Every structure is written in structure tokens, then in C-alpha cells.
Amino acid sequence: MSNLAAPTSLRFEHRAAPVLGLGTATPRLSWQVAAADADYAQTAYEVEITTGTAQVYTVQSPEQVLVPWPGDPLTSRESAQVRVRVRGNGDWSDWSRPATVEVGLLGSDDWTARFVSPRDNSHGSPAPLLAGVADLPDGIVKARLYATAHGVYLPELNGERVGDEELAPGWTAYQYRLRYQTYDVTSLVRPGENRLEFLVGNGWYRGRLGFQDQKEVYGNRLAVLAQLEVTTADGQVHTFGSDDTWTSRESAVLADDLYDGQRTDLRRTPGEPTSVDVLDADLGLLVAPDGPPVRITDVLPAVEISASPSGKTLIDFGQNLVGRVRLTVRGGAAGDEVVLRHAEVLEHGELGVRPLRTAKATDSYILAGSDEVTLDSPLTFHGFRYAEVTGVSDLRKEDLEAIVVGSDLPRTGWFDSSHALLNRFHENVVWGMRGNFVDVPTDCPQRDERLGWTGDIQVFSPTASFLFDTAGFLTNWLADLSAEQQKDGSVPFVVPDVLKNSAPATAAWGDAATIVPWVIYERTGDAGLLARQLPSMRAWVDKMADLAGDDLLWSGGFQFGDWLDPTAPPENPFRAKADPDVLATAHLARSAEVVAKAAEVVGDADLAREYADLAARVRQAFAAEYTTEGGRVLSDATTNYALALQWALLPTESQRERAGKRLADLVRTAGFRISTGFVGTPLIADALADSGHPDLAYRLLLQTACPSWLYSVTMGATTVWERYDSMLPDGSINPGQMTSFNHYALGAVADWMHRRVAGLAAGDPGYRTIVVQPLFTSHLTAASAKHITPYGEAAVAWTRSDGEIRLSVTVPVGSRAQVAVPGESEPVEVGHGTHEWTATYAETPALPAEPTVRQLIDHESSWDTFVAAAVETEVVADDGELAARLERYLDLPASQLVDAISRRDFSPAAQALQAKLDALLDN
Ligand code: BGC
């Protein structure tokens, strides 16, 4: 008997079964096989599709991820039961459990409902309740509600909440694509009169958006589209849609806005129903979701209630999060007002609201009386850790909870290590992602922005796609990106585009068009997405090439550049060290390369050649203009070295080697403080490690002085900050305008932690092969990562003790791993299952005799001893100052170091330090 498990985890496109309301008639299928004999490899699979009768399709193929739908296309509303079994070594597995997929409404003629809108409900009016009555027959066996809105909606059927979605229909480029939701309402309907009622908020459609005080970006009329379809036992389908019989009333929600918050008067009963207008809206824009909706993903208790110095009541939820506060009150009087303000941090003990800029982030309630009532504001969300409550006497911790709201993405990635601060940093990256994946990948979730900044997700997408299943979420977002890309190929700075710049083009931001689809392909194997995005990808590269002109150097014009480089002044983030022209041309080369590779995947060899040639010519132009024979890269900034090294922009081996050395020196003389902004941050650790300086990469990663990744952790951060120093060491908030405490961009280094610290990386697309290449280090005694790949769970864990490394690698069925086993010169290839190795670990070598300054710095324990002595003797204030003074002296014999840093002042302090150095070097 062979040991071959039945397939599990069936997926249709990027959605896990059971799927309701799928947007395609021919969904691609994926499955996993939990266990199989070591020599098993799939040679064939069978798919059984039951849509009334069962039909089995046998396919000779080793594939199990995103395989084509073998049956006839499904039709709108049709549901199918699907089972899969697989064969390898001659045996068939058992059938998987049947999975259900049901198609949504694929065409605009499937809708008989029409958008209905309240009359006299301008922006600033109370949120409307739109309602309709459906008279339903006996014998209902199935009921579906298809719905969407202009605005955000909460649906009820016969007084019961429908579904568990928050902020539906989410945010898309509404002028091109509007998602509808499909709900199973079989248990909520009854024969006879059924009442559907929708509370509609301004949301993204009509509320405030962006920092330029915009509102009503998509229109000034809220509206609902609802279609209830019930199937009776005789197979008949009865359809009831929103139409001119619907009515509208004003709700108790006086005001609602995503930025400003919600105001509710609990004394109000809904007003008199009035007629609605039927809108002539384009139903051709309706699309089904590609990924999971926004839901409540967590509920956190209040950790502490305290009084601020000015006497305010402050609640600490212990975690910077995105959502809202639910508060239970009792014993008030009618007309009493309860107000909640929110902030991410405290400054001088009070709510630090300045970073929110103009977002009021305030929820308020006017009570109806003394009865116990739970207050909630579901038409808004805030980014906060702290809330300030007024209007409640006798507030108890148990009365408060923080409702965490976000796209309900399945978690797929984990990291752990022996380093507590690093683990907390990783946790902060996860929380930053949870807070900024609220239907759109945003820059930040709290201030008057919360926009789909392209550059931010471009750098963060590798990390994101490890931590959570983002394929459907980003597939949707990329559809908006292509829809909003301008005719000349330029890519809006934010998607959905509310900034509406004309011909927006800036490196690293626009490159989201090429890099995000490529990352999804690498991590999920979705070649279909590449095919769909290829025109958009090309258009962006063509735009850049056009801006570059004949010399292929994209220079001049607007660039965000290496945004928020920590050495730029707080008030001028444009003044990064890395020359923006160098960075821009690097991106042209990189994206042209990506288009070439995508064209190859899609099978367009001519196109692949064309863009590979463009990439080669841009690299040449780059090398000629911006690099020297000796491996220098203009403007001698860490970010530009990282780009040049990682994106193959240096033509010769010796240039690469010397550029790596120069990068390492820049990192040393920055005292291992981080010096990269949004663009360099995801690359610098790879650039150091790949150029032979893994230990320096670790010293950068594990640095805790400001600025560094772990500095924020030492300051109590629970999310990744927009700036390395959003909060300054003295506890005051950075004076810059851009100072959020929840921005994922700088957390992009987590991808390196997964791939190189733990050592779990995708090789062939979709983790068809896994590359295991951990950078064992004396800084850690253990590191591990786990990822649910499309094939199933992969894991890498290593520990180091007593001069030995133990490495354990788990490979899912269907995948193979190339493992860099310590001590082996070639990677070892292994198949599915768990594999373990033990090898000796070469501990850090002793400090060489007569070291140079560089060698002394690199020998961390000796360097720490020297730094401590230099601080103690007061020759320098800290290691940062010391390192900065060394710029010109790295090749000097270390014995002459004191002279160099004390600028030959021969003071008693310098003499004392020299004595300590002599002792250190003698040892
Ligand atoms: C956002 C960023 C964004 C940037 C553009 C900021 O306001 O918060 O994350 O990428 O503008 O450089």
C-alpha cells in the first residue's frame, strides 16, 4: 500500500473553497497533498465536476497549482461540486472531499435590480437607510443576495445582519470597477414579506479622501444595488431587485467619515420613509471579488485605563491597530454625550494627534437614556493604540474593546528567532500589514491619507506575500492599477487614483506596475496574472524609456527618490543621499528586465528579446554614466550601491567586488545605523550579504541605536513606523509632516529575514522549488520560518550550539528544495518530507594580528570593547560619532586609531584611550 493522502485545500483561482460568487466561469484549480511516499511524484490528476451529473476529467500532468478548468464553462449562479484525486507511481489517491464553487453574476444582464438613491441626501446629511420589501413564495430551498453600493453599506434582512463583511463593497477605482458581494441568505428568508434594509455610509465614495481636502471624489449620491434571488423546491428562481418601490429614511448616524469618525444620536428613530431615485448607473462595471473581504479579524481587550496629566481618561489597548473601539455604557441620561478620540502614540502623556493631520478620528454618541448600551461606529475606522474617552463616569476596562478591522487574508508566513527584539520587530511588520491591508494596500491607516501608494506596496509586496495570502487581494488591486494607468503608460502615484496628477511618473512608485505582478508570479506561480498585466507592465516601461530618451538615462523631472532616507532633514524628505537620477535609471533597467522575463513566461519570445535588449542597453548606459571602473556608483550612497549590486548594473566582477566593499565601508562608517529610505531598505541586507558581508548585514539588522529597524522596538513600538525615528529618543514626535506610526514600507526587510535569516525562499515560481540558504550567524542561536506555499507547508529551522548547526527543512509534496547544507560545496536537492542535517559551525575567528581599523570594526567583540573605552574616556559620545570619524582611516593600522579619531589632540583622555587600545591589541 502506498502512502498517498487524498488532495485537500481545494482552491478556485485565489479563493479557498467553498467559494460563493466567483467572478469567472472557468476557475483554475489548485490543491495540496499532505503526505506521500518519498518517491511519489504526480503524473496525472482527475477532476470530477458535478453540476447535476458528475463528469470526470483525466489529465496527464504533474501540475497541481492553478491548473486549467477542465470542464465546460459555468454560467452565472451555477454551482458545482468539485473533487480531485491524483496519481503517482501507478496508484490513485482517494478523492478529495467535494468542494463547492458557485459563480456570481457574470454579465450586466444578470441584474434586474437598479441602483436606488435617497433624495435630498447630500454630503453632510445623516446616513440613509434604504429599504425594500420582497414578497417571497413558499418552499424556498436557496436564497442569495447580490449587493453593492455607492458608499459603504451594512445590510439587514428581516432585522438580521447579513454576512460579516465590514466596509463593503470595499474600495476600487469605482469609475472602472465596482465589486458586488454575494451572500447566502437561505436561513434569513421566509415565505411572505421580507424586508431588506441597508445602512449606507459615505465611505471612500463620497467621504474625504487624501490630504488635499477632497470629498465626493466618485460622486455626491449614495446608492444601493440589491438583488435577492430565491430558488424554490420546484427549481424556479424568483428575483427581487432594488427599484422605485424602495424607500429611504434617515438613520441615527448624523455624520460618518473614514477620516473624521462617526457621530450617532441614539435618541433618533428613523424618519418617515420617502421615495428613492433610480439611478442610471453602468452595471457593466460590476465585478466579483478576487480575494477575501474586510472583516473583524480580532478583538483586543483594553490593557489599562489611566488619567493623563491634563486629567483626560486614556485607554491603552497595548497594540497599535486599525479598527474601532466598542464601548458599553450604562447609567447616563438622555442627551449625554460620549466622545472617543484616537491616536497611535502619547506625547507628554496626552494623545499625540498631530500626526493625524486633519483627520479628526473622533467617534461620538448622544445617549438615549440610562439603559446599558454598546456603542460602535461601523461606518468608519481609525489607526490607534490609545483612545481618550469623555462623557462616561465610572468607566471600566471590561467595558471597552478594540475591534480589529482589515482584509481577512489567511496567514501564511511565520518567523521566529532567538532574538527577542527581532521577533517583536517581525510581529510589528505583521501588525503593520494587518492595519494597512484594508481592501487597498495603503501607506498608513490613520491620517488624512490612507491611500494606495504604489511605491509602498512595490517594496513591501515580497514581505506581504510571505506573511499572508495576498494573491487575490493584489490581483484585484492590479486590475485597478491597469484601469487607471494613463494612456501614455504613466502610473498614478496612488491606486485608486485620487490625486489625479497628469502624466505621473516616478521611479520605484510606477514600478509597482511591473514588480508587484512579478512578485505574485514568483510566489504563487500565477502566469495568468502576468499575461493579464503584461500590457500594463510594458506600457510603464515604455513610458520610462520615453522619458529617458535616446541616451537611455532617465534624468531630471519629478522623483520621490529614496524617500525618507534617514539622513534627509525631517522637513525635506526629497533630499535623500541617493541621486534620484541614478535610482530612476536603475529602475528602468530592472523593470525592462522584468517585462522580458514576463514575456518569456507568457511565451512571447519576440517581446522577451526586445525588452531584454532594452534592459541590456540601459544597463550599459547606466554603467557608462554613473559608475567608475573602480566600482564607485554615483552618488556614493548606500541605496545606489544596493540597487547597482542587486540589479546587475555593474558589468565586471571586479567592479561588483569593489562596489560591495565600498557599500560595506559606508555601512561601517555609518556606525551600522541604517542610511536607506524606502527604495534602498528592501535591498541593502541582500546587497551586503551577497557581496560577502553577511555579518555586517546582521549588525545593521540588529542595531538598536537610532536610526535602525530595532530602534523603534526599543521605544515600545508595536507596528513599523514611517520613519526610523517617527518618535525621537526623547519621546517627542518627529517634527516632520510625514510621521505615521504604522507604515509598512520600512518593514520590507522582513522578506530578507524570511529568505536569508531563516533561509526559506521561493526558487521556481510558486515554490515549485524552494531555496534554503540560511545565513548562520554568531548573532543568533536559532531562527526559523514557515510558509504555506501553494503546495502546502514549507519550513526551515536552524539552531546553533556548541559549535554545531542543526538544520531542519520541510518540503511539501509537489515541491523540491535546494539546500545549502553547511560544509557542502554544492546545494543538496531533496524532495518532499522533513530532512535534517548537523554540521560544524566555524565560530568567529580571532582578531588578526596587527589589524587595520576595518578589521577591528569587523571583529565585533573587540570593537565593542574599544567603543566602550572611547565613550568612557569621553573621546566620543557614542559609537555613531566614532564611526563617522573613521571615514578616512579604515585602512590605517588599528594601533593608530586614537590619533585619527582624537585628531591628534594628545589630551589625557586620548592617552588613556590609547592605553586601552594597546591592551586590547596586545590580547
Ligand atoms: C506617503 C508615502 C508615500 C509618499 C510618496 C507619503 O505621504 O505616506 O508612504 O509613498 O507620500 O513619497
Residues whose N, C-alpha, C, O or C-beta is under 5 A from the ligand:
A	BS01	BGC	D443 W453 G455 D456 F560 W563
